[in-house]
């Protein structure tokens, strides 16, 4: 059995922008991005329905480079800034955040891509450890997100690593039943919203085999979800991710799935300490840009769940998990061919 607790790594990101600014409508439309202070355009809706945040860390970096006259650097980071990435909902004021993101997306006639990463005992005490204090706190968090989304359009990536860590030995056994209950609750609550799709995270192509996770996914409520997500915050190729996802889908009612292609353009890093290959690996590149026009009918979308350019953790010279790291962002962008 292949086991590596770090193969599905998630880095909880820094705050994006204030919900008040989002509600004020600082989003771009279909045009050339000429709103004051923006210059960040949405992608064509037919291929990519997800919302591009015009005030992301990458967008701010583009503006800073342009201000300093660094045109080539600005254009490189545009490879990140002008594509939609996941908005990771923080534990504080989840209703306000979800409302802000979905209202801004709605004003741009797009769908907000949200990530919930707050399950109790998450990340098993490593770089992104933490999560809700207990089950009641988590249910309250989910309730807040649901209230903030309302009837607007949203796609939710639910609790990366949460099911995987029930299988790989990372999450202690005494927390398993509670986690299954909480995931079922979240799927039911969010999936019941008129405009929301929910994809429960299901690991990646490198951690093990679908036979090891399909039953836990069933217990977590995958039958009620719209599908599952693979490769979140990881580097496995799209080809390998499709193969893994299709094998798993066949075991859980042919559910569709989405693939995080944010940094998988050159596949996984294979050098150095095997336990740290997931963390800010050098020489990687951006993968396929977000789109619903994919290589397989079972793949609903390629999405950038992990925000390219944000650190995986304090390794290889990186800042804290989730912090913007412009040097790493530049390396990703420069290594990427169109």
Secondary structure, DSSP 8 states (H G I E B T S, - for coil): ----TTTT--------S-HHHHHTT----SS---STT-------TTT--B---TTSHHHHHHHHHHHTT-HHHHHHHHHHHTS-B-EEE-STTHHHHHHHHHHHHHHTT-BEEEEE---TTBGGGSTT-B--SSHHHHHHHHHHHHHHHTTS-EEEEE-TTTTHHHHSS-S-GGGHHHHHHHHHHHHHHHHTSTTEEEEEE---TTT--GGGTHHHHHHHTGGGSSEEEE-TT----HHHHHHHHHHHHTTTTS-EEEEE-TT-TT----SS-GGGTTSS-TT----S-SBS--SSTTEEEEEB-S-TTB-SSS-TT--STT-B-HHHHHHHHHT---
